[in-house]
Amino acid sequence: FLVGFASVLVAVVLVVSTAVRAVIERNLREGAVARTTDQVEDAQRGLLANARNAARNVVAFGEALATRIERGTVESADDLVVIFGQQLDFVMFLRANGRPIDVAGLREEEALTVVSSQVVRTARRTGLIAASVDRVGFKGTLVVIGAAPVTRGQRVVGIAVAGIEVDESLLEELLPTGIPGAAFSGGGTPRLVASTFPGP
């Protein structure tokens, strides 16, 4: 009787421990997914905040250049890319109708993609600062774009656009220390555009 009871007790303990282990594993998995989701959302918020700040910085200069933007004679985009250094990869000044006046840091096909992007259209239509992550150019380079109106008085005379390419250094800036990450370009087959994981 004792041997039989001991066998049943061992079987019950094994079943209970297996069930507890499964619950613990599920909870750990769910916790890891929740932490990863939170980190992705934090990185996305950081990207968009960077883009909005970049656009604000360019607009600060753009306001001083409003008369030249309105006339279509501004030639300061190259200087701003140099001034802001690693904070910006490209700058564009557009007329109020969206036509480019001055572009620095972009090839022609990339500039056309940026001009026709939703973020630039939103800034033109609403008169508010807008930001998003988009693919630009034929190669689909992943960039964070910020666009903001340049005003003269109460009138929008142009749009200032600033952008940052999503690369390893940007990921390192946005991700918590010691947490590797990667960015992929969507649309069709996802393509790795930046990674902070060790190795090639």
Sequence and secondary structure as in RCSB ss.txt:
>XXXX:A:sequence
FLVGFASVLVAVVLVVSTAVRAVIERNLREGAVARTTDQVEDAQRGLLANARNAARNVVAFGEALATRIERGTVE
SADDLVVIFGQQLDFVMFLRANGRPIDVAGLREEEALTVVSSQVVRTARRTGLIAASVDRVGFKGTLVVIGAAPV
TRGQRVVGIAVAGIEVDESLLEELLPTGIPGAAFSGGGTPRLVASTFPGP
>XXXX:A:secstr
 HHHHHHHHHHHHHHHHHHHHHHHHHHHHHHHHHHHHHHHHHHHHHHHHHHHHHHHHHHHHHHHTHHHHHHT   
 HHHHHHHHGGG SEEEEEETTS EEEEES  HHHHHHHHTSHHHHHHHHHSS EEEEEEETTTTEEEEEEEEEE
EETTEEEEEEEEEEE  HHHHHHHS TT   EEEE SSS EEEEE SS  
